[in-house]
Amino acid sequence: ELNRLLEDIKESHHIPAWHGHHVKLYYATQGRMSPPEFIIFSNYPDTIPASYKRYVTNRLQEVIGYGVPIRLRFRKKS
């Protein structure tokens, strides 16, 4: 379900390119339960703008529930 939601997020709002490179979000996994922590793997995780991170957090809160603190971490796919 989490990866289907990630696909919906990517389709509804594309992540901006970085210096001509397409920034890709590959997949997500849940790291911790309390507070919920989601790890999203990307090819350029350090270039994802703060505004896009807020957008992803807000979309996740729509599903989980507002008022629940969510932690997002972006990691390089190895």
Residue pairs with C-beta under 8 A, 6 or more apart in sequence:
2 28
2 29
2 30
2 38
3 27
3 28
5 59
5 60
5 63
6 25
6 27
6 28
6 40
8 59
9 55
9 56
9 59
10 25
13 52
13 55
15 23
15 24
15 25
15 48
15 52
16 23
16 49
16 52
17 23
18 44
18 47
21 43
21 44
22 43
23 42
23 43
23 44
23 47
23 48
24 42
24 43
25 40
25 41
25 42
26 41
26 42
26 43
26 77
27 40
27 41
28 38
28 39
28 40
28 41
29 38
29 39
29 41
30 36
30 37
30 38
30 39
31 37
31 38
31 39
31 71
31 73
32 71
35 68
35 69
35 70
35 71
36 60
36 64
36 68
36 69
36 70
36 71
37 70
37 71
37 72
37 73
38 60
38 70
38 71
38 72
38 73
39 73
39 74
39 75
40 56
40 72
40 73
40 74
40 75
41 74
41 75
41 76
41 77
42 48
42 74
42 75
42 76
42 77
43 76
43 77
44 76
45 74
45 75
45 76
46 74
48 74
53 72
53 74
56 72
57 70
57 72
60 70
60 72
61 68
61 70
64 70
